[in-house]
Amino acid sequence: MNKEWMLSVTVASLLATFLVGCTPRVEVAVPEKPITINLNVKVEHEIKVKIDKELDEIFSEDSELF
């Protein structure tokens, strides 16, 4: 066998070994504690009620309802 061929095979095998050893590894693991999300939210709302004229008349001071 030729020395140049042996040298190229050796270099190729070493290069392949280094490339395989440097492959990235991604690992997905489940956390031990549950995930908690704290939301400090201030909720403000405004409710507007529209009263029909008929209801306004029913609840007027002139009516003897109350």
N, C-alpha and C positions, 0 to 999 in steps of 0.2 A: 504494500500500500504506500501511497505517496505521503510524504511528510506534510505537504501543504494541505492535502485533503484531510488528514487527521487533525491538523491545527484548526481548520475551518469547522469541522464537526465539533471539536471541543469548544470553540468559541460560540458556536450556535447553541450547543446544549447549555453552556453557562448563561448565555443571554436569555434563553427560554426559561431557565430556572429563576433568574432574577425577575423576569417579567411576571411569571406566575406568582412569585412571592410578594409582589407589589400591587396585586389587584385589590381594589377597594372592597370593603365589606360593609354592608348595610344591615343593621340589626334592629328589628322592631320588637320592643318589649312592653308588656302591660305594666302600668304603674301600680305600686303596692297600695297607695292611698287613693281614694276617689278624688276626682277633680272637683274643686269647689270654685264657684264664681260669685264674688260679692259685688252686688250692684247697689250702689248708693244713688237711688233715683228719687227725686222729689216730683210727685205727680200732682199737678194742679189742674183743676177742671172748673169750668163755668157752665152752669146749666141755665138756659134761658127758656122760659115757658111763655108761650103766647096764648092768651085767653081770648076766646071769641067774645064778641060784643054781647051775645046772649048770656054767657056765663058771667060777664062783668055786670050785667043788669041784675042777674039773680043774686049776686053777692054784694050789691050796692047797699049803701046805708039806708036807702028808702025802703028796701024790701023788708018784710017782717019775718024773714027766715030765721034770724038769730034774735 
